[in-house]
Amino acid sequence: MKKLQKLSAVIITHNAEEVLAECLESVSWADEIILLDFKSSDKTLDIAVRYGVMVYQSNTWPGYGKQRQIAQSYANYEMILMIDSDERVTTELQQSINLILQQPPAKIVYSISRCNVFLGQAMRHGGWYPDRVIRLYPSCYAYNNHLVHESLDVSAIPIRSLHGDLLHLTSRDFCTFQLKQCSYAKAWAKQRYQKGKHYSITKIIYRSFWSFIRTLLVRGSFLDGTRGWLLAIVVCQYTFNKYVALWDLNCTSRNRN
């Protein structure tokens, strides 16, 4: 059946040589692949060129939301698939997307279930599956300006769920994963600080402890075995880091004044 819509796969990267090739292979069927890179010092750009990707570069980092907006601005087609370099489109998801492309354009966005792989294991509990994200959408929509934990800026727009998973390799190794989590915590704290948010040490401890209990017991990460316990600890640690980073920003500001 002939496609009525064309697809632009859009990717933002930074030093992604270890994971990029498999990502590009998983979206090689798209009508075009757009890659916006931020100062990679490894072979990311070489890999992208080898796969025939349309490569663009940026020398400043405006945050994840705005970086996705810039990358999308280079797309030429009416449907956008936003994907990260550590994600892969499964065969079932590809089939679901192709069915959408065979339909007339409509103001509908599509949510995709992410299968998050943590330390080599696909997590099925702890709030990590199904981790639905809106990644397929008409090009008239765009991401918000959030520095981190950005999302598509849509309101009162119909959302339809697609079949098939987006495989997400959350950690190439534990230390790399921790560094990434720290950078997220720092960006989250900066974003909250700019909005005038602040929390006491008591609330920080409470929120950190509750995040552990919620992940382990309420969301059942213990059902994923050893990695489920480790995940609960990591979530607790991330929660603690981001709130303490915000607390520190507020303390530094008060001391300056």
C-alpha positions as CSV (number, residue, x, y, z in Angstrom):
1,M,0.0,0.0,0.0
2,K,1.4,3.4,-1.0
3,K,2.5,5.8,1.8
4,L,0.5,9.0,2.0
5,Q,3.0,10.6,4.4
6,K,6.8,10.7,4.5
7,L,8.8,10.3,7.6
8,S,11.8,12.2,9.0
9,A,13.7,10.4,11.8
10,V,15.4,13.1,14.0
11,I,18.3,12.4,16.3
12,I,20.4,14.6,18.6
13,T,23.8,13.3,19.6
14,H,27.0,13.8,21.6
15,N,29.8,11.3,21.6
16,A,27.5,8.4,20.6
17,E,29.9,6.3,18.6
18,E,29.2,3.1,20.7
19,V,25.5,3.1,20.1
20,L,24.7,5.2,17.0
21,A,25.2,2.6,14.2
22,E,22.5,0.2,15.6
23,C,20.2,3.2,16.1
24,L,20.6,4.3,12.5
25,E,20.1,0.8,11.2
26,S,16.8,0.6,13.1
27,V,15.5,3.7,11.2
28,S,17.1,3.1,7.9
29,W,13.7,2.7,6.3
30,A,12.7,6.3,7.1
31,D,12.5,8.7,4.1
32,E,15.3,10.8,5.7
33,I,17.4,10.8,8.8
34,I,18.3,14.2,10.4
35,L,21.2,14.3,13.0
36,L,22.1,17.3,15.0
37,D,25.4,16.8,16.9
38,F,26.8,18.8,19.8
39,K,30.6,18.9,19.8
40,S,31.3,15.1,19.5
41,S,35.0,14.3,19.8
42,D,34.6,10.6,18.9
43,K,33.6,9.0,15.6
44,T,29.9,9.9,15.8
45,L,30.0,12.1,12.7
46,D,32.0,9.6,10.7
47,I,29.4,6.9,11.5
48,A,26.5,9.3,10.5
49,V,28.2,10.2,7.2
50,R,28.8,6.5,6.4
51,Y,25.1,5.8,6.8
52,G,24.1,8.7,4.5
53,V,22.6,10.8,7.3
54,M,21.9,14.5,6.9
55,V,24.3,15.9,9.5
56,Y,24.2,19.3,11.2
57,Q,26.3,20.6,14.1
58,S,25.8,23.0,16.9
59,N,28.5,24.7,19.1
60,T,26.2,25.7,21.9
61,W,23.9,23.6,24.2
62,P,20.6,25.2,24.8
63,G,19.1,22.3,26.7
64,Y,17.4,19.1,25.5
65,G,14.1,20.7,24.6
66,K,15.5,23.5,22.4
67,Q,18.1,21.2,20.9
68,R,15.3,18.9,19.7
69,Q,13.5,21.9,18.3
70,I,16.5,22.9,16.3
71,A,17.1,19.4,15.0
72,Q,13.4,19.2,13.9
73,S,13.7,22.4,12.0
74,Y,16.0,20.7,9.5
75,A,13.4,18.0,8.7
76,N,11.7,18.1,5.3
77,Y,8.7,15.8,5.8
78,E,5.3,15.9,7.4
79,M,5.8,13.2,10.1
80,I,8.5,13.3,12.7
81,L,10.0,10.3,14.6
82,M,12.2,11.7,17.4
83,I,14.6,9.1,18.6
84,D,17.8,9.0,20.7
85,S,21.1,7.4,19.8
86,D,20.7,4.8,22.5
87,E,17.2,3.8,21.3
88,R,16.2,1.2,18.6
89,V,13.0,0.8,16.7
90,T,11.8,-2.8,16.9
91,T,10.3,-4.6,13.9
92,E,6.8,-4.5,15.4
93,L,7.1,-0.8,16.0
94,Q,8.3,-0.2,12.5
95,Q,5.3,-2.0,11.1
96,S,3.0,0.1,13.3
97,I,4.6,3.4,12.1
98,N,4.3,2.3,8.5
99,L,0.6,1.7,8.9
100,I,0.3,5.3,10.2
101,L,2.2,6.6,7.2
102,Q,-0.3,4.9,4.9
103,Q,-3.1,7.0,6.3
104,P,-4.0,10.6,5.4
105,P,-2.4,13.3,7.6
106,A,-4.3,14.0,10.8
107,K,-3.7,16.1,13.9
108,I,-2.9,13.1,16.1
109,V,0.2,12.3,18.1
110,Y,1.4,8.8,18.9
111,S,2.8,7.3,22.1
112,I,5.3,4.5,22.0
113,S,6.2,2.1,24.8
114,R,9.8,2.1,25.7
115,C,11.5,-1.1,26.9
116,N,14.3,0.2,29.1
117,V,17.4,-2.0,29.5
118,F,19.2,-1.5,32.8
119,L,22.6,-3.1,33.3
120,G,21.9,-5.6,30.5
121,Q,18.3,-6.5,31.5
122,A,15.0,-5.3,30.2
123,M,13.1,-3.9,33.1
124,R,9.4,-4.9,33.3
125,H,8.5,-3.2,36.6
126,G,9.5,-0.2,38.7
127,G,7.6,2.2,36.5
128,W,10.1,1.5,33.7
129,Y,7.7,-0.5,31.5
130,P,5.6,0.4,29.7
131,D,7.3,3.8,29.7
132,R,5.2,5.5,27.1
133,V,6.6,8.6,25.3
134,I,5.2,10.6,22.5
135,R,7.8,10.3,19.7
136,L,5.8,10.1,16.4
137,Y,3.9,13.3,15.5
138,P,3.1,15.7,12.7
139,S,5.8,18.3,12.1
140,C,3.5,21.2,13.2
141,Y,4.2,20.2,16.8
142,A,7.4,20.6,18.7
143,Y,9.1,20.0,22.0
144,N,8.9,22.4,24.9
145,N,11.9,24.4,26.2
146,H,12.8,22.3,29.2
147,L,16.5,21.9,29.9
148,V,15.9,18.2,30.7
149,H,12.9,15.8,30.9
150,E,11.5,17.6,27.9
151,S,8.3,16.5,26.2
152,L,6.2,17.3,23.2
153,D,4.3,20.6,23.6
154,V,0.7,19.4,22.9
155,S,-2.5,20.2,24.7
156,A,-6.0,18.8,23.9
157,I,-4.5,16.8,21.1
158,P,-5.7,13.1,20.6
159,I,-3.0,10.6,21.6
160,R,-3.0,7.2,20.1
161,S,-0.9,4.3,21.3
162,L,1.2,2.3,18.9
163,H,2.1,-1.4,19.0
164,G,5.7,-2.4,19.4
165,D,8.5,-1.2,21.6
166,L,11.2,1.4,21.4
167,L,14.3,-0.4,22.9
168,H,16.2,1.9,25.2
169,L,19.7,1.1,26.3
170,T,19.8,3.2,29.4
171,S,23.3,2.3,30.4
172,R,26.4,1.2,28.5
173,D,28.1,0.7,31.8
174,F,27.2,1.7,35.4
175,C,29.6,4.6,35.7
176,T,28.5,6.2,32.4
177,F,24.9,5.9,33.5
178,Q,25.7,7.6,36.8
179,L,27.5,10.5,35.0
180,K,24.4,10.9,32.8
181,Q,22.1,10.9,35.8
182,C,24.2,13.6,37.5
183,S,24.0,15.8,34.4
184,Y,20.2,15.4,34.4
185,A,20.1,16.2,38.1
186,K,22.1,19.4,37.5
187,A,19.9,20.5,34.6
188,W,16.7,19.7,36.5
189,A,17.9,21.8,39.5
190,K,18.8,24.7,37.3
191,Q,15.4,24.6,35.7
192,R,13.6,24.5,39.0
193,Y,15.8,27.2,40.5
194,Q,14.9,29.5,37.6
195,K,11.2,29.0,38.5
196,G,11.9,30.0,42.2
197,K,11.5,26.5,43.6
198,H,13.1,25.5,46.9
199,Y,12.9,22.5,49.3
200,S,14.0,22.0,52.9
201,I,16.4,19.2,53.9
202,T,13.4,17.4,55.6
203,K,11.5,17.3,52.3
204,I,14.6,16.2,50.4
205,I,15.1,13.2,52.7
206,Y,11.4,12.4,52.5
207,R,11.2,12.6,48.7
208,S,14.3,10.5,48.3
209,F,13.1,7.8,50.7
210,W,9.7,7.7,49.1
211,S,11.1,7.4,45.6
212,F,12.9,4.2,46.8
213,I,9.8,2.7,48.4
214,R,7.6,3.7,45.4
215,T,10.0,2.2,42.9
216,L,10.7,-1.0,44.8
217,L,7.3,-1.8,46.3
218,V,4.5,0.3,44.8
219,R,5.8,-0.1,41.3
220,G,7.3,-3.5,42.0
221,S,10.9,-3.3,40.8
222,F,11.8,-6.1,43.2
223,L,10.1,-8.4,40.7
224,D,13.0,-7.8,38.4
225,G,15.4,-9.4,40.8
226,T,18.8,-8.0,41.7
227,R,18.6,-5.3,39.1
228,G,15.2,-4.2,40.4
229,W,16.7,-3.6,43.8
230,L,19.6,-1.7,42.2
231,L,17.2,0.3,40.2
232,A,15.3,1.4,43.3
233,I,18.5,2.6,44.9
234,V,19.5,4.4,41.7
235,V,16.2,6.2,41.5
236,C,16.5,7.2,45.2
237,Q,20.0,8.5,44.5
238,Y,18.9,10.5,41.5
239,T,16.0,12.0,43.5
240,F,18.4,12.9,46.3
241,N,21.0,14.4,43.9
242,K,18.6,16.7,42.0
243,Y,16.9,18.1,45.1
244,V,20.2,18.7,46.9
245,A,21.5,20.4,43.7
246,L,18.5,22.7,43.9
247,W,19.0,23.2,47.6
248,D,22.7,24.2,46.9
249,L,21.8,26.7,44.2
250,N,19.4,28.4,46.6
251,C,22.0,28.4,49.4
252,T,24.6,29.9,47.1
253,S,22.2,32.6,46.0
254,R,21.4,33.6,49.5
255,N,25.0,33.7,50.5
256,R,25.7,36.1,47.6
257,N,23.0,38.4,48.7
